[in-house]
């Protein structure tokens, strides 16, 4: 084995819902990014690490590329811009049948990028060979510099080949993070994302997007973690919907989140949640800063 240590930032970008978070978890092997079937699940840049003795891969899952409608979304797109700037390897993910990136400016950046570019055609398990051949021809013309990999992140098909190629492309460099870490995010962040995932799964329309989770306390002992969380919403009506009839809605979110967290932390979890109204937080710069969205 050579003494030369390799490391690099591998940044995953693409439209909402193409499977970026599923891929990230397949590569990192843990539920680092929350996954649901709703667009805009990922709001921050989330880093996940793959470590070995002679390399460190720093994977970055970014929010899906959208046309921002309010301040929160503008901040989300800043996270995507930063992904172009520090990428050692860019991974552009599309789904079978997708023909373009909604944002031309981002697509132009992809065409101009000097980092190695891997283009992953995802969800090939739901298509046929003809559709795949068509997609390969299309993207070869659009991004001639990209190396194309057909994959199914959900089924795990093609993921090993992508991983092997990333490993081969890693530049020489030191480890950026401690080797025993899985992610750059704190335990509190993991808790808030798991709670938010459950809300995305169980509530419709605007509700999930009007929600932000604040972890007010996180006290860990040998056998149990006591967590206090506040679910922020924008209006009183949303508060009522989250709590549900006789508190059943909130209870379901709490029960499911607790089960996932017990699995993640391998400890008993005591989770207490409250719902608070914070009017129009998504358009309030002070509030957004407090939630970690603004620089």
C-alpha positions, 0 to 999 in steps of 0.5 A: 500500500502506498503512503500517499493519502488521497482526499477530496470533496465529491459534490452531488448536484441535480434537480429536486427528487432525482435521488441525490440523497438516496445515492449519498446514503448508498455511498456513505452507508448511513442515513446521513441525508433524510430521504422522502418523496417530496421535492426540497427535502434537503435544505442545507449542504450535508457532508458525509464521509467515507474513510479508509486508511489511505483515503477520505471522501467528503460527499456533499449532498445539496438542495435540488436546483430550483427557481427561488420563490422566497428568501429561504430558497435563495439561501438554499441555492447559495449552498448549491453555488458553493458546491461548484467552488470547492468540488474535486469531483462533480457528480451530476445526477439526472433521472431517466427521461430528464432532458435538462437542468431547469437553471441554465446558469447552473448548466453552463457552470457544469459545462465550464467546470474543470473538475472531473465530471461524472453524470449518473443516469438514475432510476434505470430500474423503471425504464428500458434499454431503448430509453437508456440508450437515448438518454446516454446519446442525449447527455453525451451531446450535452456534456461531452466531457462527462463520464456517464454511469447508468445507476439505480441508487435505490436498488444499489445497481451501479453504485459500486462502479461509481464508488470505484471511479471516484476513488480512482479520481481522488487527488492526493491530500490530507484528511479534512475531518477526523476519521471516525466521523460520519458527517460534519453535522451535529447530533442536534442537526441529525435529530432535527432532520429526522423529525422534519422527515416524519413531517414531510411524510405525513403532512400535505401541501404547504405544511412541511415547507413552513416547518423548521425544527429547533433542538432546545436540549440534548442531554446524553447519559450512558443508556438514554438521550433526553431531547427537547424539540420545538416545531416552528410553523408560520401560522396558528392553523398550521400549528393545529394541523401538526398537532392533529385531533387529540394530539394524534398527529404530533404523537405519530411524528414523535413515535416514528422519529424516536424509533429512527433516532434509537437506531441511529444513536443505538440508545434509548431516546426520550423525545419531547416536542412542542409546536410554536408559531413564528410568523413568516420565518421563511422571509425573515432574515434574522430568523433564517440566520438563527436557523443556519441558512444565512452566512 
